[in-house]
Amino acid sequence: MDNKLAGRSPLKYFLLVYGLSIPLWIIELFIDIKGLPLEIPITDIVAAFTPLFAACILVYREEGREGIKKLLKRIFDVSRIQQKAWYIPVIFLPLLIFLLIYMVIRFKGLPLPGEWHISVLSIPFLFVFFFFGALGEELGYMGYAVDPLQKRFSALSASIIIGLPWAIWHYPSIIQQGHGAIWIAWGTLGTVAMRMLIVWIYNNTSKSLFACILFHCLYNLGRPLFPRDAVYNPLVDYPAIHYSIIAIIALIVCILWGAKTLARFKFTLQK
């Protein structure tokens, strides 16, 4: 395993992700299709799989077809999650994030739509949609890049090194949606913090990609389910609230589990 990690180049990986994504961003300038979940540009649906495509290209060069098969098998590596208690943060932390956002908005007296605009019948479709999107990203970032970075640096450093390119990778669609520099700054902070949480989950579930994919999926699923109306979306209109809450949670995790590994809880009882 160490020899395989030694042969991996995160820099080549990130360059390949961007190389595969740039043509899609150019096409995006001429295509504007509305009505997709979270108003995602249609080219972003394809771009969501560029991290996976990049990982498969590099893994094939390094390990051949068997390497790709092993990577894809990790989509449902549920057996790695030996401590089942970790399903609690995987499933319920996204819910807590949105609950805290809702509570802060209410506490500050800001306007908040009271209607739920998503059909219950559409939730399974949205879950599958976001699961595949998360799969396309996490098989690359966590399946290929994170381990060599953690071996060389700390878990926190690896989170930031992945989180910043991941955040910048979202800029074209963010700009297309009309957001400015302040929104992008908050979004960058929140995206890096989200990567820290994903690395935290990865390291505490015996490197389960399924746990990372599910967590990522449920967070994205919570965004269209949050109360909004046709012209007003609190998650978009209050980026400072939305992303600072994620950043605060990531900071707490870093303090409690340690920046070096994000896996050594400081208050574990010693026998």
Short mmCIF file of the C-alpha atoms (twelve columns), coordinates in Angstrom:
data_MODEL
# 
_entry.id   MODEL 
# 
loop_
_atom_site.group_PDB 
_atom_site.id 
_atom_site.type_symbol 
_atom_site.label_atom_id 
_atom_site.label_alt_id 
_atom_site.label_comp_id 
_atom_site.label_asym_id 
_atom_site.label_seq_id 
_atom_site.Cartn_x 
_atom_site.Cartn_y 
_atom_site.Cartn_z 
_atom_site.pdbx_PDB_model_num 
ATOM 1   C CA . MET A 1   0.000   0.000  0.000   1 
ATOM 2   C CA . ASP A 2   2.830   2.422  0.900   1 
ATOM 3   C CA . ASN A 3   4.552   1.779  -2.442  1 
ATOM 4   C CA . LYS A 4   1.339   2.575  -4.291  1 
ATOM 5   C CA . LEU A 5   0.880   5.783  -2.303  1 
ATOM 6   C CA . ALA A 6   4.458   6.783  -2.991  1 
ATOM 7   C CA . GLY A 7   3.766   6.608  -6.714  1 
ATOM 8   C CA . ARG A 8   0.752   8.884  -6.533  1 
ATOM 9   C CA . SER A 9   1.029   12.567 -7.422  1 
ATOM 10  C CA . PRO A 10  -1.739  14.793 -5.986  1 
ATOM 11  C CA . LEU A 11  -0.386  17.675 -8.094  1 
ATOM 12  C CA . LYS A 12  -0.822  15.693 -11.323 1 
ATOM 13  C CA . TYR A 13  -4.255  14.696 -10.083 1 
ATOM 14  C CA . PHE A 14  -5.442  18.277 -9.483  1 
ATOM 15  C CA . LEU A 15  -4.011  19.443 -12.808 1 
ATOM 16  C CA . LEU A 16  -5.834  16.615 -14.581 1 
ATOM 17  C CA . VAL A 17  -9.120  17.439 -12.823 1 
ATOM 18  C CA . TYR A 18  -8.838  21.042 -14.008 1 
ATOM 19  C CA . GLY A 19  -7.724  19.961 -17.472 1 
ATOM 20  C CA . LEU A 20  -10.831 17.814 -17.849 1 
ATOM 21  C CA . SER A 21  -13.088 20.516 -16.390 1 
ATOM 22  C CA . ILE A 22  -11.953 23.562 -18.398 1 
ATOM 23  C CA . PRO A 23  -13.647 22.487 -21.679 1 
ATOM 24  C CA . LEU A 24  -16.890 21.994 -19.751 1 
ATOM 25  C CA . TRP A 25  -16.593 25.464 -18.202 1 
ATOM 26  C CA . ILE A 26  -16.133 26.944 -21.679 1 
ATOM 27  C CA . ILE A 27  -19.211 25.120 -22.946 1 
ATOM 28  C CA . GLU A 28  -21.044 26.370 -19.866 1 
ATOM 29  C CA . LEU A 29  -20.655 29.946 -21.151 1 
ATOM 30  C CA . PHE A 30  -22.971 29.109 -24.043 1 
ATOM 31  C CA . ILE A 31  -25.462 26.778 -22.309 1 
ATOM 32  C CA . ASP A 32  -27.940 28.023 -19.723 1 
ATOM 33  C CA . ILE A 33  -30.497 25.389 -18.709 1 
ATOM 34  C CA . LYS A 34  -32.574 26.148 -15.611 1 
ATOM 35  C CA . GLY A 35  -34.662 23.936 -13.352 1 
ATOM 36  C CA . LEU A 36  -31.995 21.516 -12.157 1 
ATOM 37  C CA . PRO A 37  -31.518 20.903 -8.396  1 
ATOM 38  C CA . LEU A 38  -29.768 23.868 -6.727  1 
ATOM 39  C CA . GLU A 39  -29.852 25.601 -10.149 1 
ATOM 40  C CA . ILE A 40  -26.792 23.542 -11.094 1 
ATOM 41  C CA . PRO A 41  -25.629 24.233 -14.676 1 
ATOM 42  C CA . ILE A 42  -26.031 21.086 -16.764 1 
ATOM 43  C CA . THR A 43  -22.316 20.983 -17.581 1 
ATOM 44  C CA . ASP A 44  -21.607 20.820 -13.836 1 
ATOM 45  C CA . ILE A 45  -23.357 17.457 -13.724 1 
ATOM 46  C CA . VAL A 46  -20.715 16.151 -16.115 1 
ATOM 47  C CA . ALA A 47  -17.956 18.113 -14.360 1 
ATOM 48  C CA . ALA A 48  -18.877 16.433 -11.058 1 
ATOM 49  C CA . PHE A 49  -17.368 13.249 -12.469 1 
ATOM 50  C CA . THR A 50  -14.062 14.784 -13.568 1 
ATOM 51  C CA . PRO A 51  -12.451 13.987 -10.170 1 
ATOM 52  C CA . LEU A 52  -13.410 10.342 -10.716 1 
ATOM 53  C CA . PHE A 53  -12.260 10.351 -14.346 1 
ATOM 54  C CA . ALA A 54  -8.925  11.872 -13.330 1 
ATOM 55  C CA . ALA A 55  -8.465  9.275  -10.596 1 
ATOM 56  C CA . CYS A 56  -9.278  6.428  -12.979 1 
ATOM 57  C CA . ILE A 57  -6.788  7.700  -15.574 1 
ATOM 58  C CA . LEU A 58  -3.965  7.918  -13.037 1 
ATOM 59  C CA . VAL A 59  -4.843  4.666  -11.264 1 
ATOM 60  C CA . TYR A 60  -4.905  2.866  -14.612 1 
ATOM 61  C CA . ARG A 61  -1.420  4.171  -15.403 1 
ATOM 62  C CA . GLU A 62  -0.135  3.192  -11.959 1 
ATOM 63  C CA . GLU A 63  -1.989  -0.068 -11.228 1 
ATOM 64  C CA . GLY A 64  -3.823  -1.110 -14.387 1 
ATOM 65  C CA . ARG A 65  -7.392  -2.339 -14.582 1 
ATOM 66  C CA . GLU A 66  -7.214  -4.047 -11.208 1 
ATOM 67  C CA . GLY A 67  -6.528  -0.709 -9.582  1 
ATOM 68  C CA . ILE A 68  -9.654  0.797  -11.140 1 
ATOM 69  C CA . LYS A 69  -11.731 -2.195 -10.042 1 
ATOM 70  C CA . LYS A 70  -10.485 -1.815 -6.466  1 
ATOM 71  C CA . LEU A 71  -11.282 1.900  -6.515  1 
ATOM 72  C CA . LEU A 72  -14.819 1.386  -7.814  1 
ATOM 73  C CA . LYS A 73  -15.480 -1.387 -5.285  1 
ATOM 74  C CA . ARG A 74  -14.908 1.151  -2.542  1 
ATOM 75  C CA . ILE A 75  -18.164 2.912  -3.447  1 
ATOM 76  C CA . PHE A 76  -19.959 0.525  -1.092  1 
ATOM 77  C CA . ASP A 77  -17.155 -0.372 1.309   1 
ATOM 78  C CA . VAL A 78  -19.628 -0.503 4.204   1 
ATOM 79  C CA . SER A 79  -17.607 -3.250 5.906   1 
ATOM 80  C CA . ARG A 80  -14.875 -0.718 6.675   1 
ATOM 81  C CA . ILE A 81  -17.194 1.099  9.086   1 
ATOM 82  C CA . GLN A 82  -16.496 -1.144 12.055  1 
ATOM 83  C CA . GLN A 83  -17.635 1.372  14.659  1 
ATOM 84  C CA . LYS A 84  -21.299 1.716  13.720  1 
ATOM 85  C CA . ALA A 85  -21.640 4.777  15.957  1 
ATOM 86  C CA . TRP A 86  -20.001 6.739  13.153  1 
ATOM 87  C CA . TYR A 87  -23.202 6.461  11.172  1 
ATOM 88  C CA . ILE A 88  -24.562 9.061  13.604  1 
ATOM 89  C CA . PRO A 89  -22.376 11.951 12.364  1 
ATOM 90  C CA . VAL A 90  -22.478 10.655 8.794   1 
ATOM 91  C CA . ILE A 91  -26.276 10.783 8.734   1 
ATOM 92  C CA . PHE A 92  -27.215 13.390 11.316  1 
ATOM 93  C CA . LEU A 93  -24.440 16.003 11.112  1 
ATOM 94  C CA . PRO A 94  -25.859 17.391 7.827   1 
ATOM 95  C CA . LEU A 95  -29.244 17.663 9.562   1 
ATOM 96  C CA . LEU A 96  -27.611 19.463 12.499  1 
ATOM 97  C CA . ILE A 97  -25.891 21.918 10.144  1 
ATOM 98  C CA . PHE A 98  -29.164 22.959 8.537   1 
ATOM 99  C CA . LEU A 99  -30.986 23.029 11.868  1 
ATOM 100 C CA . LEU A 100 -28.360 25.422 13.244  1 
ATOM 101 C CA . ILE A 101 -28.610 27.604 10.139  1 
ATOM 102 C CA . TYR A 102 -32.380 27.745 10.573  1 
ATOM 103 C CA . MET A 103 -32.095 28.599 14.266  1 
ATOM 104 C CA . VAL A 104 -29.556 31.394 13.686  1 
ATOM 105 C CA . ILE A 105 -31.691 32.931 10.940  1 
ATOM 106 C CA . ARG A 106 -34.720 32.845 13.234  1 
ATOM 107 C CA . PHE A 107 -32.733 34.219 16.197  1 
ATOM 108 C CA . LYS A 108 -31.491 37.159 14.114  1 
ATOM 109 C CA . GLY A 109 -35.044 37.924 13.011  1 
ATOM 110 C CA . LEU A 110 -34.250 37.540 9.337   1 
ATOM 111 C CA . PRO A 111 -37.028 36.624 6.899   1 
ATOM 112 C CA . LEU A 112 -37.460 32.894 6.402   1 
ATOM 113 C CA . PRO A 113 -39.984 31.230 4.078   1 
ATOM 114 C CA . GLY A 114 -42.263 28.837 5.928   1 
ATOM 115 C CA . GLU A 115 -43.172 26.616 3.001   1 
ATOM 116 C CA . TRP A 116 -41.533 23.381 1.997   1 
ATOM 117 C CA . HIS A 117 -41.209 23.639 -1.752  1 
ATOM 118 C CA . ILE A 118 -39.969 20.088 -2.500  1 
ATOM 119 C CA . SER A 119 -42.363 17.215 -3.142  1 
ATOM 120 C CA . VAL A 120 -41.910 14.229 -0.844  1 
ATOM 121 C CA . LEU A 121 -42.004 11.980 -3.896  1 
ATOM 122 C CA . SER A 122 -39.005 13.789 -5.367  1 
ATOM 123 C CA . ILE A 123 -36.738 13.090 -2.364  1 
ATOM 124 C CA . PRO A 124 -35.648 9.574  -3.483  1 
ATOM 125 C CA . PHE A 125 -34.769 10.963 -6.922  1 
ATOM 126 C CA . LEU A 126 -32.802 13.814 -5.340  1 
ATOM 127 C CA . PHE A 127 -31.001 11.357 -3.058  1 
ATOM 128 C CA . VAL A 128 -29.862 9.248  -6.035  1 
ATOM 129 C CA . PHE A 129 -28.939 12.393 -7.981  1 
ATOM 130 C CA . PHE A 130 -26.759 13.745 -5.185  1 
ATOM 131 C CA . PHE A 131 -25.334 10.311 -4.313  1 
ATOM 132 C CA . PHE A 132 -23.957 9.953  -7.820  1 
ATOM 133 C CA . GLY A 133 -22.621 13.507 -7.720  1 
ATOM 134 C CA . ALA A 134 -20.872 12.870 -4.397  1 
ATOM 135 C CA . LEU A 135 -19.557 9.573  -5.737  1 
ATOM 136 C CA . GLY A 136 -17.980 11.356 -8.701  1 
ATOM 137 C CA . GLU A 137 -16.102 13.725 -6.405  1 
ATOM 138 C CA . GLU A 138 -15.185 11.556 -3.417  1 
ATOM 139 C CA . LEU A 139 -13.791 8.606  -5.377  1 
ATOM 140 C CA . GLY A 140 -11.251 11.076 -6.705  1 
ATOM 141 C CA . TYR A 141 -10.436 13.416 -3.844  1 
ATOM 142 C CA . MET A 142 -10.655 10.805 -1.087  1 
ATOM 143 C CA . GLY A 143 -10.031 7.681  -3.133  1 
ATOM 144 C CA . TYR A 144 -6.876  8.963  -4.799  1 
ATOM 145 C CA . ALA A 145 -5.482  12.198 -3.374  1 
ATOM 146 C CA . VAL A 146 -6.045  12.226 0.377   1 
ATOM 147 C CA . ASP A 147 -3.861  9.306  1.518   1 
ATOM 148 C CA . PRO A 148 -0.557  10.446 -0.042  1 
ATOM 149 C CA . LEU A 149 -1.204  13.953 1.272   1 
ATOM 150 C CA . GLN A 150 -1.911  12.680 4.781   1 
ATOM 151 C CA . LYS A 151 1.197   10.528 4.645   1 
ATOM 152 C CA . ARG A 152 3.312   13.583 3.826   1 
ATOM 153 C CA . PHE A 153 1.450   16.188 5.879   1 
ATOM 154 C CA . SER A 154 -1.158  16.245 8.660   1 
ATOM 155 C CA . ALA A 155 -4.839  15.444 8.191   1 
ATOM 156 C CA . LEU A 156 -5.674  19.131 8.591   1 
ATOM 157 C CA . SER A 157 -3.101  20.155 5.988   1 
ATOM 158 C CA . ALA A 158 -4.388  17.497 3.590   1 
ATOM 159 C CA . SER A 159 -7.913  18.830 4.100   1 
ATOM 160 C CA . ILE A 160 -6.821  22.349 3.194   1 
ATOM 161 C CA . ILE A 161 -4.674  21.236 0.252   1 
ATOM 162 C CA . ILE A 162 -7.676  19.381 -1.198  1 
ATOM 163 C CA . GLY A 163 -10.268 21.877 0.006   1 
ATOM 164 C CA . LEU A 164 -8.845  24.959 -1.712  1 
ATOM 165 C CA . PRO A 165 -8.646  23.472 -5.244  1 
ATOM 166 C CA . TRP A 166 -12.058 21.892 -4.610  1 
ATOM 167 C CA . ALA A 167 -13.490 25.306 -3.688  1 
ATOM 168 C CA . ILE A 168 -11.871 27.065 -6.661  1 
ATOM 169 C CA . TRP A 169 -13.157 24.283 -8.919  1 
ATOM 170 C CA . HIS A 170 -16.695 25.460 -8.009  1 
ATOM 171 C CA . TYR A 171 -16.019 29.110 -8.911  1 
ATOM 172 C CA . PRO A 172 -17.206 28.975 -12.568 1 
ATOM 173 C CA . SER A 173 -20.669 27.712 -11.623 1 
ATOM 174 C CA . ILE A 174 -20.827 30.078 -8.631  1 
ATOM 175 C CA . ILE A 175 -19.998 33.043 -10.860 1 
ATOM 176 C CA . GLN A 176 -22.509 31.885 -13.471 1 
ATOM 177 C CA . GLN A 177 -25.161 31.910 -10.739 1 
ATOM 178 C CA . GLY A 178 -24.417 35.582 -10.161 1 
ATOM 179 C CA . HIS A 179 -22.559 35.537 -6.847  1 
ATOM 180 C CA . GLY A 180 -19.905 38.133 -6.042  1 
ATOM 181 C CA . ALA A 181 -16.549 38.188 -4.283  1 
ATOM 182 C CA . ILE A 182 -17.908 38.255 -0.720  1 
ATOM 183 C CA . TRP A 183 -20.158 35.270 -1.391  1 
ATOM 184 C CA . ILE A 184 -17.241 33.411 -2.979  1 
ATOM 185 C CA . ALA A 185 -15.035 34.137 0.049   1 
ATOM 186 C CA . TRP A 186 -17.602 32.677 2.456   1 
ATOM 187 C CA . GLY A 187 -18.206 29.769 0.098   1 
ATOM 188 C CA . THR A 188 -14.482 29.030 -0.025  1 
ATOM 189 C CA . LEU A 189 -14.274 28.978 3.775   1 
ATOM 190 C CA . GLY A 190 -17.276 26.663 4.003   1 
ATOM 191 C CA . THR A 191 -16.004 24.343 1.265   1 
ATOM 192 C CA . VAL A 192 -12.603 23.920 2.912   1 
ATOM 193 C CA . ALA A 193 -14.343 23.320 6.253   1 
ATOM 194 C CA . MET A 194 -16.601 20.721 4.621   1 
ATOM 195 C CA . ARG A 195 -13.521 18.925 3.293   1 
ATOM 196 C CA . MET A 196 -12.132 18.855 6.835   1 
ATOM 197 C CA . LEU A 197 -15.322 17.154 8.008   1 
ATOM 198 C CA . ILE A 198 -15.133 14.621 5.189   1 
ATOM 199 C CA . VAL A 199 -11.492 13.805 6.017   1 
ATOM 200 C CA . TRP A 200 -12.512 13.485 9.685   1 
ATOM 201 C CA . ILE A 201 -15.212 10.976 8.756   1 
ATOM 202 C CA . TYR A 202 -12.840 9.131  6.408   1 
ATOM 203 C CA . ASN A 203 -10.161 8.722  9.066   1 
ATOM 204 C CA . ASN A 204 -12.600 7.531  11.718  1 
ATOM 205 C CA . THR A 205 -14.408 4.974  9.547   1 
ATOM 206 C CA . SER A 206 -11.288 3.033  8.518   1 
ATOM 207 C CA . LYS A 207 -11.078 5.072  5.297   1 
ATOM 208 C CA . SER A 208 -14.575 4.261  4.095   1 
ATOM 209 C CA . LEU A 209 -15.423 6.040  0.857   1 
ATOM 210 C CA . PHE A 210 -19.057 5.040  1.279   1 
ATOM 211 C CA . ALA A 211 -19.194 7.044  4.530   1 
ATOM 212 C CA . CYS A 212 -17.731 10.087 2.748   1 
ATOM 213 C CA . ILE A 213 -20.092 9.741  -0.211  1 
ATOM 214 C CA . LEU A 214 -23.149 9.354  2.017   1 
ATOM 215 C CA . PHE A 215 -22.213 12.354 4.179   1 
ATOM 216 C CA . HIS A 216 -21.563 14.513 1.103   1 
ATOM 217 C CA . CYS A 217 -24.808 13.328 -0.477  1 
ATOM 218 C CA . LEU A 218 -26.944 14.073 2.591   1 
ATOM 219 C CA . TYR A 219 -25.471 17.551 2.949   1 
ATOM 220 C CA . ASN A 220 -26.253 18.336 -0.697  1 
ATOM 221 C CA . LEU A 221 -29.719 16.816 -0.289  1 
ATOM 222 C CA . GLY A 222 -30.411 19.118 2.656   1 
ATOM 223 C CA . ARG A 223 -29.798 22.229 0.572   1 
ATOM 224 C CA . PRO A 224 -32.868 21.953 -1.726  1 
ATOM 225 C CA . LEU A 225 -34.968 20.719 1.229   1 
ATOM 226 C CA . PHE A 226 -34.239 23.859 3.254   1 
ATOM 227 C CA . PRO A 227 -37.227 26.281 3.405   1 
ATOM 228 C CA . ARG A 228 -37.216 28.683 0.460   1 
ATOM 229 C CA . ASP A 229 -39.510 30.068 -2.188  1 
ATOM 230 C CA . ALA A 230 -39.245 30.867 -5.871  1 
ATOM 231 C CA . VAL A 231 -37.194 34.050 -5.365  1 
ATOM 232 C CA . TYR A 232 -35.758 33.747 -1.869  1 
ATOM 233 C CA . ASN A 233 -33.246 31.142 -0.691  1 
ATOM 234 C CA . PRO A 234 -31.785 31.742 2.797   1 
ATOM 235 C CA . LEU A 235 -28.827 29.408 2.156   1 
ATOM 236 C CA . VAL A 236 -27.842 31.612 -0.788  1 
ATOM 237 C CA . ASP A 237 -28.821 34.988 0.675   1 
ATOM 238 C CA . TYR A 238 -27.022 34.436 4.001   1 
ATOM 239 C CA . PRO A 239 -23.699 32.810 3.045   1 
ATOM 240 C CA . ALA A 240 -21.986 34.151 6.179   1 
ATOM 241 C CA . ILE A 241 -24.450 32.234 8.381   1 
ATOM 242 C CA . HIS A 242 -24.446 29.106 6.249   1 
ATOM 243 C CA . TYR A 243 -20.718 28.682 5.816   1 
ATOM 244 C CA . SER A 244 -19.542 30.054 9.167   1 
ATOM 245 C CA . ILE A 245 -21.576 27.358 10.921  1 
ATOM 246 C CA . ILE A 246 -19.819 24.665 8.891   1 
ATOM 247 C CA . ALA A 247 -16.465 26.319 9.671   1 
ATOM 248 C CA . ILE A 248 -17.230 26.447 13.417  1 
ATOM 249 C CA . ILE A 249 -18.183 22.765 13.461  1 
ATOM 250 C CA . ALA A 250 -14.971 21.897 11.579  1 
ATOM 251 C CA . LEU A 251 -12.954 23.947 14.082  1 
ATOM 252 C CA . ILE A 252 -14.551 22.084 16.999  1 
ATOM 253 C CA . VAL A 253 -13.768 18.754 15.315  1 
ATOM 254 C CA . CYS A 254 -10.159 19.836 14.782  1 
ATOM 255 C CA . ILE A 255 -9.781  20.826 18.443  1 
ATOM 256 C CA . LEU A 256 -11.366 17.645 19.794  1 
ATOM 257 C CA . TRP A 257 -9.786  15.122 17.402  1 
ATOM 258 C CA . GLY A 258 -6.454  16.814 16.743  1 
ATOM 259 C CA . ALA A 259 -5.099  18.454 13.593  1 
ATOM 260 C CA . LYS A 260 -2.487  15.762 12.939  1 
ATOM 261 C CA . THR A 261 -4.897  12.870 12.339  1 
ATOM 262 C CA . LEU A 262 -8.435  14.210 12.988  1 
ATOM 263 C CA . ALA A 263 -8.893  10.749 14.530  1 
ATOM 264 C CA . ARG A 264 -7.619  10.923 18.106  1 
ATOM 265 C CA . PHE A 265 -10.426 12.090 20.335  1 
ATOM 266 C CA . LYS A 266 -8.861  13.931 23.257  1 
ATOM 267 C CA . PHE A 267 -11.366 12.832 25.868  1 
ATOM 268 C CA . THR A 268 -11.262 9.069  25.344  1 
ATOM 269 C CA . LEU A 269 -11.179 7.306  28.694  1 
ATOM 270 C CA . GLN A 270 -7.837  5.605  29.336  1 
ATOM 271 C CA . LYS A 271 -7.901  2.116  30.810  1 
# 
